[in-house]
Amino acid sequence: MTEKVEELAQEIASLDESELQALFERVEELSFRRELRGLSDRCRERLKRQGELDEEADELMRKLKRIREEIASREYPG
């Protein structure tokens, strides 16, 4: 372990319960944001490869509506 990591571990170990809880919540939030950003980047890249990245919002909403209707008719026939 590097010295910096060891110092950080010691500092974390010295926190009281409420500080630890706040730290864990903050780490969770930051991790979530990073993962969400990665997902967004992957989706953007896929849309770019499919030539749909610059598609107008209205056209995208029409496609989503059509997909939703297809699923609804398949899952809830009649």
C-alpha positions in Angstrom: 0.0 0.0 0.0 1.3 3.5 -0.8 1.9 5.9 2.0 -0.9 8.1 0.8 -3.4 5.2 0.9 -2.2 4.2 4.4 -2.6 7.7 5.7 -6.1 7.9 4.2 -7.0 4.6 5.7 -5.9 5.7 9.1 -7.9 8.9 8.8 -11.0 7.0 7.8 -10.6 4.6 10.7 -10.5 7.5 13.1 -13.9 8.9 12.0 -16.8 8.6 14.3 -20.0 6.7 13.2 -21.8 9.7 11.7 -18.8 10.9 9.8 -18.3 7.4 8.4 -21.9 7.2 7.3 -21.6 10.6 5.6 -18.4 9.5 3.9 -19.9 6.2 2.6 -23.0 8.1 1.3 -20.7 10.6 -0.5 -18.6 7.8 -2.0 -21.7 6.0 -3.1 -23.0 9.2 -4.8 -19.7 9.8 -6.6 -19.5 6.2 -7.7 -23.1 6.4 -9.0 -22.4 9.6 -10.9 -19.3 8.0 -12.5 -21.2 4.9 -13.6 -24.1 7.0 -14.9 -21.6 9.1 -16.9 -20.0 6.0 -18.3 -23.5 4.6 -19.3 -24.3 7.9 -21.0 -21.0 7.8 -22.9 -21.7 4.3 -24.1 -25.2 5.2 -25.2 -24.0 8.2 -27.0 -21.3 6.2 -28.7 -23.9 3.5 -29.8 -26.2 6.2 -31.1 -23.3 7.7 -33.0 -22.4 4.4 -34.6 -26.1 3.9 -35.6 -26.2 7.4 -37.1 -28.9 8.5 -34.6 -26.9 10.8 -32.3 -28.1 14.0 -34.0 -31.7 12.8 -34.4 -34.3 15.4 -33.5 -36.1 15.0 -30.2 -39.5 14.8 -31.9 -38.4 11.9 -34.1 -36.9 10.1 -31.1 -40.1 10.6 -29.2 -42.1 9.1 -32.1 -39.8 6.1 -32.2 -40.2 5.6 -28.4 -44.0 5.9 -28.7 -44.0 3.3 -31.4 -41.8 0.9 -29.4 -44.0 1.4 -26.3 -47.1 0.7 -28.3 -45.6 -2.5 -29.8 -44.7 -3.7 -26.3 -48.1 -2.9 -24.9 -49.9 -4.7 -27.7 -47.7 -7.7 -27.3 -47.9 -7.8 -23.5 -51.5 -6.8 -23.2 -53.3 -8.1 -26.3 -57.0 -7.2 -26.8 
